[in-house]
Amino acid sequence: MPEPLVPEPLIVERHADRVVATLDRPETRNAIDQATIDALHELCAELEAEPRLLVLTGAGGVFASGADIAELKERTAADARAGINTSAFRRIRALPMPVIAAIDGYALGGGAELAYAADLRIATPAVKIGNPETGLGIIAAAGATWRLPQIVGEARAAEMLLTGRILDADTALAWGLVSAIHPADELLAAAHALADRIAANDPLATRHTKSALLTPPEAHPAIELELQAELFESPEKHRRMAAFLERRRR
């Protein structure tokens, strides 16, 4: 008797300049399990080899309700040290081209940390985002303790992580955790509009800008000077600047 088919936890839609990846585990509100992590690693390998924009979203009005608690409950100290979710989220953060998280509904725990790994975050009025891990006897160990302070500041990050506070849409926007709020039926279109604006720019300049943004403070401004030096010699820089000057003369 054939084995029953297991639904894919990640639906991947590929375009020439971008990929849309949708978390799709409705029975667990898109909780992130090992299969989801494996699928994210596969997607990262693809986007490392062929850089494109990535839009991350969730199906069914939920981004990701967290890590899969049934799996998490059985994990050991060795699993913690292996950084199962951390390794995938760090890889997403380091992708050559920008990552946009389009968040509807819950983005909690590991789901929030996946969103924090994106370069840009937009959401719906129904968003609920935060890290309640300490209430479950663990910490947010897949990026929140170092990425969240960079996004919202140390004091606000400390409040979220130490109290388990879950932010609603208005607070997430006011704190800069998301950059815009859109109705649920317009969220993906808004993500594509952001991607369109990015895709209209020079891909190499975009990649170099992301590289500079991810570089530790002590490496600035040397990193920008080297990246700019490469761009100053690129044919695309000359083509775009010549076109700009031509338009100005008209």
Salt bridges, closest charged atoms under 4 A:
GLU13 OE2 - HIS15 NE2 2.76
ASP17 OD1 - ARG18 NE 3.00
GLU27 OE2 - ARG25 NH2 3.82
ASP33 OD2 - ARG25 NH2 3.37
GLU46 OE2 - ARG14 NE 2.80
GLU46 OE2 - ARG52 NH2 2.78
GLU48 OE2 - ARG91 NE 2.79
GLU50 OE1 - ARG52 NH2 3.68
ASP68 OD2 - ARG25 NH1 3.05
GLU71 OE1 - ARG75 NH2 3.26
GLU74 OE2 - LYS73 NZ 3.67
ASP119 OD1 - ARG93 NH1 3.13
ASP119 OD2 - LYS210 NZ 2.90
GLU159 OE2 - ARG165 NH1 2.70
ASP196 OD1 - ARG18 NH2 2.62
GLU224 OE2 - HIS220 ND1 2.48
GLU230 OE1 - HIS208 NE2 3.05
GLU236 OE2 - ARG239 NH2 2.74
GLU236 OE2 - ARG240 NE 2.66
GLU246 OE1 - ARG249 NH2 2.98
